[in-house]
Amino acid sequence: MKKLINSAENVLADALRGVAAAHPELTVDYENRVVISNAPREGRVALISGGGSGHEPLHSGFVGAGMLDAACAGEVFTSPTPDQMLAAAQAVDSGAGVLFIVKNYTGDVLNFEMAAELAADEGIASESVIVADDVAVKDSTWTAGRRGVGTTLLVEKIAGAAAAEGKSLAEVKAVAEHVASQGRSMGVALTSCTVPAVGHPSFDLPEDEMEMGVGIHGEPGRTRVPLAPARDIARDLVEAITGDLDFTGAPVIALLTGLGGTPLIELYVTYADIADALAEKGITVARSLVGDYVTSLDMAGCSLTLLRADDELLRLWDAPVNTSALRWGV
Amino acid sequence: MADAATTDVVTLEILDRWVRLGAARLDAEAERLTALDSAIGDADHGTNMHRGFAAIVAKLDAAPPQTLAEFFKAVGMTLVSKVGGASGSLYGTLFLDMGKNAPDGTSMSAAEWNRVLAAGVAGVVGRGHAEPGDKTMIDAFTPAVAALDDAVAHGASLADAAAAAATAAERGSADTEPLVARKGRASYLGERSVGHIDPGSASTALLLRAFADALAGEAA
């Protein structure tokens, strides 16, 4: 294992020190491992997300004006705990309530559920939205349901804009749920990732194979297939996503995130083919974002997210945002 | 209840001995639990449970609980904040709900222990929505509570009832091997989860056996 770390045990604590050093506009609560925005939030709904670490910039990179008010960091690939989430809620609630944005993994869901109960005991009103957008997982009552991936960023941005406009907790939750229901994602891994505390790759993936539909913790996908050119991968991702939801006749927001170990030039190569594949299907991309946004440590590969938007969602998407990883209109 | 021998009540002292014995056994078996978890999960169940119970021991040393309710709450909150993931919230809920249903004071009868454990397990079901056969800790807890119900109804001693519950949990855990996981991360594997024992059911069986042994006087 070759990593830029001091010790595997202290990766999260050391990274939080770096976040604080690099971003004076954020406050880091080291004890509770919560990153808090210094932007004003008096009287409006506050947004809190969080999850296992290793997906940066998700979530701490999206803390700031127009997006999240706080992010709770768990250990690498491990859900944060309810006491962290309660500390976050206490830090950012200004009386209008908090919205928890949760990726659909059992640990995250259960811990945020307990946090909501603890918050209620403290007199803090909260609502939760669960993002479950990974089409690689069959959505059935016989599984934990679809995993939450790229749509999470879109929910955080759009709900953040709604909160910034002073909408009520119920209204912000409705916007967040609408976005969550209209987003679909699928990823592909060219290599495994290596969890620092484990020290070796999470799974074996031969040099000439790739995992279609991989999860952002290295969970198995739909199929393992021979490595193919970017244009074939682009087509497969587009086919899987558009086969699950009709994206024609509406403006679409497209997010192509790298998984941490793929250079931007390769993401653009892939995005060119994705844009072609979408155009062939008569799908109109109104906004797009290409880069490392929802990652899986050092995994090579990418994940495509499409959101079936409308004029109102585009307006909220375009609203000013000022975070370390997403910034425009300011 | 005519025979009020010490072994027929669960005391704070026995509970303290239980979680310390549980911590020692989780330490000894952390690798086995983690190996079970690496087959169908994310390879951290042993490490996480061991970390949680080590934190419980530290907490009990620092501030010994004075009542049953305090004991269960301290254990539950520590598990919630130190174990993380699904296991932390599920085991945390178990102990927190046991605390909410514990009788006042510092000891409870076999029937009360039965009721308290059943309430905790009901809390776990309410939190995780697992049913028997989903390949989870519920597959160990459900037969354990049933065995406890049965033993208490037939007037068995507390020691015999606890031993029967532990045996039922061990059997329930072993019986998860041929099941398809329907909850948690293992459910993504579908049919590929067959042929492996659920790690959560294994730690449940370990803890219930430790309880029976602690009652019988064994200490860490």
Contacts between the chains, C-beta under 8 A, distances in Angstrom:
chain1	res1	chain2	res2	distance
A	74	B	84	6.2
A	75	B	84	6.6
A	77	B	42	6.6
A	78	B	44	6.9
A	78	B	48	7.8
A	78	B	84	4.9
A	78	B	85	5.4
A	79	B	84	5.7
A	79	B	85	5.3
A	79	B	86	7.7
A	80	B	84	7.3
A	81	B	80	6.0
A	81	B	81	4.9
A	81	B	82	7.8
A	81	B	84	5.4
A	81	B	88	6.3
A	81	B	89	7.9
A	82	B	80	5.7
A	82	B	81	7.4
A	82	B	89	7.1
A	83	B	77	7.9
A	83	B	80	7.0
A	83	B	81	4.6
A	105	B	185	7.3
A	106	B	85	8.0
A	106	B	86	4.3
A	106	B	128	7.6
A	106	B	183	6.8
A	106	B	184	4.5
A	106	B	185	6.6
A	107	B	84	6.9
A	107	B	85	3.8
A	107	B	86	4.3
A	107	B	87	8.0
A	107	B	88	7.7
A	107	B	89	7.3
A	110	B	86	5.4
A	110	B	89	3.9
A	110	B	90	6.7
A	110	B	127	6.0
A	110	B	128	6.7
A	111	B	80	7.9
A	111	B	84	7.4
A	111	B	85	7.8
A	111	B	88	7.2
A	111	B	89	5.1
A	113	B	89	7.5
A	113	B	127	7.1
A	114	B	80	6.5
A	114	B	89	5.4
A	114	B	92	7.3
A	114	B	93	7.3
A	114	B	127	7.8
A	137	B	188	6.2
A	141	B	182	7.9
A	142	B	180	7.6
A	142	B	182	4.9
A	142	B	187	7.0
A	142	B	190	8.0
A	143	B	182	6.8
A	143	B	187	4.1
A	143	B	188	6.5
A	143	B	190	7.4
A	144	B	183	6.1
A	144	B	184	5.7
A	144	B	185	7.0
A	144	B	187	4.8
A	144	B	188	7.1
A	147	B	188	7.8
A	198	B	43	7.3
A	215	B	188	7.1
A	217	B	42	6.7
A	219	B	185	6.9
A	219	B	188	5.2
A	220	B	188	6.5
A	220	B	189	6.7
A	220	B	192	7.7
